[in-house]
Amino acid sequence: MSTTTHDVRRAGVGNRDVEGWDHLMTDSDGLITTLVVMVRPLSGLIALAEAMGPGSLPTAADVHPRAGVQGEERSGRRRRGR
C-alpha cells in the first residue's frame, strides 16, 4: 500500500524565519517515490541555500530547460508589454 505524508515545519536559518512543507509519497514497499519540498519566504529559501552550500538547490534551467529563454512563455507565445 502506498502512502502520502505531509509535514509542515518552522525553523530559523541565520537571522531568517523559515517555513517548510514536505510532501512525501512511498510505494507499497515503503520506498520513497516522490519528495516535494517547499520553503517560504524567498528570503528564507535563499538563507537556507546559502547555509547548505553551493550547488545545493537546482537552478531554474535545471528544472525547466526553457527557463533561460527570454521573452517567451512555455506555450511558445511572445509575452506582451515586457
N, C-alpha and C positions, 0 to 999 in steps of 0.2 A: 504494500500500500504506500503510495506517495503521500508526502505531507508538505504543507506550506506553513512557514513560520514568519511572523513579523516581529521586529524588535525596534523600539524607539529608545534612544538614549541621549543624555545630555552630558557634556564634559567641557572642560576648559583646555584650550591649547594656547600656550603662551598667555597673552592677555585677552584672548577672544573666547566668548562663549559659543559652543558649537552644539547643534542638534543633529543627530544622525538617525536614519531609518534604514533598517536592513530587511530585505525580503529574500528568504531562503527557501528553495524547493529541493526536496530529496526524492529519489526514486524508491522503488519497493525494497531495494537492498540497503537503504539508508545513505546512499551516496549522494553528494550534492550535485544537482543538475543545473541549477540556476542560482546565482547570487547577485542581487542588485543592492548597491549601497548609495544612499543619497545623503548629502551633507548640506546644511544651511546654517547661517547665511554664507554668501560667497566669500566674505572676508574670513570666515571660519574655515572654509574649504581651502583657501589659499594658505592660511596658517598651518593647517593640517598637512598639506602637501609639502610645505617648507620644512616642517618637523620630520616628515618621513624621508626627505632627501630627494635628489634629482632622479627623474625617471619613474617616480612612484605613481604618478597618475598619467593616463593616456592624454594625448593632445586631441584637439578636435579632428585633425586629419587622421589620427589613428582610428577614431570612432566612425567617421564618415569620410570616405575618400574624396568627396567633392567639397569638403568644408573649406578648403583653401581657395576655391574658385570665387572670385569677386563678381558681384552683380547678378548672380543667377540663383534661383530657388531650386529645390530638389526636382521640381517638375520640369526644369529647364527654361521656364519663362523668365524674362527680364523683370527685375524689380523697377517700379516707378518711383521717381522722386528721390533717388539716392545718388 
